[in-house]
Amino acid sequence: MTKIPLRRFTARALPIDDRDRVLLLHGFDPARPDQPFWFTIGGAAEGGETLQEAAARELFEEVGLRAAAQEFTGPYASSVIEFEWSDYAITQDQTFFAIRVGPGAAVSFEHMEQIEKDTTIAYRWWSVAELESTREVFFPENLAEILRKITADGGPA
């Protein structure tokens, strides 16, 4: 089956807690539900949004955490990736921003789109050491390096 091509310019939001751990979501591609993976919060910029505005919107929509665009620091990394998800062949420009969140930040999937609710099964806070030692699949593959860069000087304010 031919996949629908899609080009996206995305902001990836990296919430960092008081223990320098990053919040990741666990989910799957509906075309491959037996191959779950961990991934960063984020999505495509919409309607003239800046990438920081998109990061703030996605942070709320995907995990229920509110932040203003100007609270994000970075970018800490950017890349172009190609992957398939559902019926799409996606080329994605992605830029990673960080934001410090307080201890015990309450994560909620309440504001997700239905397809996100249907394909997101868990969340977890990950440290650099855990990312470096896990056998679980996560994206981006260099996330430990990005997290180390963010937290090297005390992380985002």
Buried (B, 14 or more C-beta within 10 A) or exposed (E): EEEEEEEBBBBBBBBBBEEBBBBBBBBBBEEEEEEBBBBBBBBBBEEEBEBBBBBBBBBBBBBBBEBEBEBBBBBBBEEEBEEEBEEBEBBBBBBBBBBBBEEEBEBEBEEBEEEBEEBBEEBBBBBBEBBEEEEEEBBBEBBBBBBBBBBEEEBBE
